Amino acid sequence: MKKISREDLEELIILRLARYEKCAGVRSVGIYRLAQSGRPKWETSVIDYGGADARRCTVALQHVIEPLQKEYQLEISYL
């Protein structure tokens, strides 16, 4: 599993969403870390749909997130 920063992952999700019809207007996606074992280690939280169709993008997000959760692990960042 590849490590990725939160900022890069958020940007990647937005780019992947833009490939879907009426989802190019998504402005931001928030990511949070999960602590449960046996599940993906991160999930999306707040989404700013901007001018995109929220209903279509919510469905598209399900198709975008699952493969990314299998491919990427969030880097731990210390402030």
C-alpha positions as CSV (number, residue, x, y, z in Angstrom):
1,M,0.0,0.0,0.0
2,K,1.4,3.4,-1.0
3,K,1.6,6.3,1.5
4,I,0.1,9.6,0.6
5,S,-0.4,12.9,2.3
6,R,-3.9,14.1,3.3
7,E,-3.6,17.1,0.9
8,D,-2.5,14.9,-2.1
9,L,-5.2,12.4,-1.4
10,E,-7.9,15.1,-1.3
11,E,-6.6,16.5,-4.6
12,L,-6.5,13.0,-6.2
13,I,-10.1,12.4,-5.1
14,I,-11.3,15.7,-6.7
15,L,-9.4,14.9,-9.9
16,R,-11.0,11.4,-10.1
17,L,-14.4,12.8,-9.4
18,A,-14.0,15.3,-12.2
19,R,-14.0,12.4,-14.7
20,Y,-17.7,11.7,-13.9
21,E,-20.5,13.6,-15.6
22,K,-21.5,16.8,-13.7
23,C,-18.8,16.3,-11.0
24,A,-16.2,18.7,-12.3
25,G,-17.3,21.5,-10.0
26,V,-16.4,19.7,-6.7
27,R,-14.2,22.2,-4.8
28,S,-12.9,20.3,-1.8
29,V,-13.1,16.9,0.0
30,G,-12.1,16.3,3.6
31,I,-10.4,13.1,4.8
32,Y,-10.3,11.7,8.3
33,R,-8.4,8.8,9.7
34,L,-10.1,5.7,11.0
35,A,-8.7,3.7,13.9
36,Q,-10.7,0.5,13.4
37,S,-8.9,-2.6,12.3
38,G,-10.4,-4.7,9.4
39,R,-11.6,-1.5,7.7
40,P,-10.1,1.1,5.4
41,K,-7.8,3.4,7.4
42,W,-9.4,6.6,6.0
43,E,-12.8,7.9,4.8
44,T,-14.2,11.1,3.3
45,S,-15.9,13.6,5.6
46,V,-17.0,17.1,4.4
47,I,-17.5,17.6,0.7
48,D,-17.9,21.0,-0.9
49,Y,-19.8,20.2,-4.2
50,G,-19.5,23.7,-5.5
51,G,-21.3,23.8,-8.9
52,A,-21.4,20.0,-9.2
53,D,-24.5,17.8,-9.0
54,A,-24.3,16.6,-5.3
55,R,-26.5,13.5,-5.9
56,R,-24.5,12.3,-8.9
57,C,-21.2,13.1,-7.2
58,T,-22.2,11.2,-4.1
59,V,-22.8,8.1,-6.2
60,A,-19.5,8.7,-8.2
61,L,-17.6,9.1,-4.9
62,Q,-18.4,5.5,-3.9
63,H,-16.7,4.3,-7.1
64,V,-13.7,6.6,-6.6
65,I,-13.1,5.9,-2.9
66,E,-13.1,2.2,-2.8
67,P,-10.1,1.6,-5.1
68,L,-8.2,4.5,-3.5
69,Q,-8.7,3.0,-0.1
70,K,-7.1,-0.2,-1.3
71,E,-4.2,1.6,-2.9
72,Y,-3.3,4.4,-0.5
73,Q,-2.6,4.8,3.2
74,L,-2.5,8.2,4.8
75,E,0.9,9.4,5.9
76,I,1.0,10.4,9.6
77,S,1.7,14.1,9.9
78,Y,2.8,15.6,13.1
79,L,2.3,19.3,13.7
